[in-house]
Amino acid sequence: MKILFRLLAIGAFLILSGCASIYGLTGSDDGQKIDSDWVKYTVVHPGLDIIILESFSEDLLPISTVGKKSPSPLTHVIKFGKKTNQHELKIIGKYKKDLYLDGKFYVSIWSGEIEIKNGVLSLNGKAIQPIKI
């Protein structure tokens, strides 16, 4: 019983401390309204700080996030946007990550800050273009 309690306590600590992302946990928050024009979502993926900004409107869809660890590699799919213009961010990999936005390959990175604002992807503050494979 003591062992089970300790495991639960350690798991709760890791989740609350933010260290859970090291172990491959993925997800996002429900978003928060910034000013009256924008909604900001914070997405969790190991090694990445992901912020998604969407302009607020009545047809804004709730964010959807699905993470899959097995079979490898870790795959994380985030769907967001409006009913008329939905976007999909796909992250493949736990350590070295391939980023795809709307089916187009953008970059392969180990860590970094990702921002998507109205469908435009930025890495560490610089807008990047898709790479043709």
N, C-alpha and C positions, 0 to 999 in steps of 0.2 A: 504494500500500500504506500509506503514511504517513497519507493522508487517511482511509482506512477505519479504521485504528487509532485516530486522533484522534476520529472519530465514535463509535466504540464506547466509548472512554474517557469522552467527554462524556456519552453516554447512561448509562453505569454510574454516573457521578458524580451525575447528576440523580436517578436512581432511589434511590441510597443517601442522598442529601441530603434527600429529601422534596420537592424542587422538581418532581418529575414530575407531581404532581397539578395543577400550573398548566397543563400541556399536555393535560389531559383524560384521564389515566390513572385507572382506577377499580379497585376490588377490596376484599378484606378479608383479615384473618388467620384462623387456624383456631380462634381463641378460647382463652381461658385461664380456668381454674377459679379463682374467688375464694371464699375460705372453703370451705365444703362445700355451699353453697346456690345459688351463682350461677356462670354462665359469661358472660364478657365478650368481645364481639367488637368490633374496631376496623375501621371501614369507611372507605375512601379515596374521596373525591369532590372535585373542584376547588372550593375555597372553603368546604367544610363539614367540621366535625369530628363524626363520627358514632360513637356508642357504643351498642351493643345489649347489654342485660342480660337474660338468660333464666334462670329458675329451673332448677337442675339436676335432671334426672330421666332415667330409663332410655330414655324414648321421645323424647329431644331429638334433632332432626335436625341434620345438619351444615349450616352456612350455605352458601347458593348465591348467587353474584353474577355478573351478566352485564351488561357495559357495551357500548354501541353508539354509535359516533360518526357513522356515515353511514347513511342520509341524515340530515341535521340534523333536529332538535336532538339533542345528547348525551342518551342515555337509559340509566339505570342501574337495574337491578332486583335487589333483594336479597330472598331468601326465607330465612326462619328460623322457629324455633319448635318445637313438638312435633308428633308424628304426628297427634294429636287436635285441635291448635289451631295451624295453620300461618299465619304472617303474611307479607305481601309489602309491602315498601317500594319505591316507584317514584319516582325522581328524574328529572325531565325538564328539561334545560337545562344549559349549561356556565357561564353567567354569572348570569342570573336563573333560579332553579330553582323548579319546582313540585314539592311533596312530596305524595305520595299514600300512605296506609297502609291496606291492605286494601280498596283501591278507592275510598276516601274522600279528597277533597281537604282538605288541612290548611292550607297556607300557601305563599306565593310569596316567596322571599327571595334575596338576593345572597350572603350568608355568614352563618355562625352555628354554634353548637354544638347538635347534635341528640342527644338521648338517648331510647332506646326501652326501657322497662322493663316486661316482661310485657305488651306490646301497648299501652302508654300512651306517646304521643309528647310530648316536652318540647322546647321551643326556648329556648336560653339559660337553662336552669334553671326554666322555668315550663311547666307542663302546658298544652297547647292542645287545643281541641276541633275536630272537622272542621267545615268551612264548607260550607253547602248552596249549590250552584251553580244 
